[in-house]
Amino acid sequence: MAVNESEIYYVRESKMGDWISNSKLPKIVHSAKSLVKKLAINGLVADVELLAYLVNPGSRNLELNDLVERRLGIAPSSGDLFSQFDPRSAAWIYSLQKELANEIESKGMSDLYTHLEQPTLLLLAQMELLGIAVDQPKLTKLSDHFTKIVSEETKMAYQEAGHEFNVGSPKQLQVVLFDELKLPKTKKIKTGYTTDAESLEWLALKTKHPLLKHLLRIRETSKLMTTIDGLISSVAQDGRIHTSFQQTVAATGRLSSTEPNLQNIPIRTEEGRKIRDCFVAQKPFLDLMTADYSQIEMRIMAHLSDDKALIEAFESGEDLHSTVASQVFGVKPADVDAEMRRTIKAMSYGLAYGLSSFGLSQTLDIDPAAASELMAKYFERFGGIREYLKTVVVKARENGYTQTIMGRRRYLPDLNHENRQRREIAERAALNAPIQGSAADIIKIAMLKVDEQMKLAKLKSRLLLQVHDELILEVAPGEQERLTELVKNQMSAAYKLNVPLDVNIGVGKSWDLAAH
């Protein structure tokens, strides 16, 4: 234990428990979440890993030894210098906290750390310990179901090819597709021609050859099998999966999860939803509840751009994409068809990722000139968005970083790079970071508010997961009505935008059945 940079004390293990649990004794640590879970630390003042992440969210080196060498100039001189038992590490953590906290303050992010990121860390530790229950027999049955599909699709692929071959071998696929069947060549790569999923989809659309349908089904189902195998191996003795939330990985501030990754479970396909159906409420809890924001990135776009037409579209309460489409295409909302809506939806979301007219033409499979004309019409009606998209890149280039609504920074040095490709990648990041990062800020605020109010109301229901900006809760008997109101109120009031935050809530016996 260090009390400053030069005073280090050994504390008897028998005395550590009292010190760790005493909230009046401040603690500075590295990688706090794992310590909070293992030791139930109270009185956490700072986590230098989290501070270092906020200072430079693009950094991939947040281990203690990397920070000490990079920030304090102390290089390792022996194999065990940075051992977790090295007493000097306590002093280094103390020094790192002082330096990083000063930098955080100078960049105006002290509140972001104190009131958002550190409380989120503590909540994530709580959520990881809780985990989420799964129906193990159903998972196993589903694994068998997918194995059977792959086997059947593989046999049909053999029939279409006229012989057996390794459907998982790119080399053998190239021979079958391009040499034997003489299908159009895909993108040239070092080992021949690409046979990735995107290329197979392109070939399927272009040629309609039945073999491609089977190959794509095999690819899709094999991915689901891998996901299920990962879930089955992750079930703990309590019948629950305890994922690890990653708070210091995404440069935008979004959370991710590992061991297992719960964000890679597909939700748009019927087969993918069958996996979500295996996540269930565990007795004595009755149901799962899901809650997420409707079109949050577009709402943040409206807020940041202050585009009056987009704000009015949200305030109308009508379907956003149909309302926008009616204005762009100059038709009544009732006359907007599915294709018009799809076009506008693709454009609206794509703009936040730096979508060009050429990119739009590729997405919609239309002529580049038509895509360019469409974008011109869009910006003619929503000029505030156009000006915002221009300004945000200019400001980021001047400052060297972007900011979210909570002041979170993302540094983009490549905005001034001489290489055009690297510069354009940074420009797309500059467009997206304030929107995606602000969405991350808002969902974290919502998580904290929901958890706080649940505890104040003495509810037994509990927050389990945050996946893709969706909250998943376990509902205790007799609490569904109160919990629904509490979650909706807290999430909709998490941050005051100049458009309403709309919250969708669903309840069901499983994660899939709770989807709304």
MOQUI-V262463 format. One record per helix or strand of 3 or more residues. SS is the DSSP state (h for helix, s for strand). FROM is the first residue (numbers start at 1). TO is the last residue. Records with the same first field share a line. If there is no record, write none. Layout:
SS = FROM-TO / FROM-TO
This chain:
h = 13-21 / 32-39 / 48-55 / 64-72 / 88-106 / 110-130 / 136-161 / 170-180 / 197-207 / 210-234 / 262-264 / 270-276 / 296-305 / 308-315 / 320-329 / 333-335 / 338-351 / 357-364 / 368-381 / 383-399 / 413-416 / 420-456 / 480-492
s = 27-29 / 44-47 / 132-134 / 244-246 / 256-258 / 287-293 / 401-403 / 409-411 / 462-467 / 470-475 / 503-508
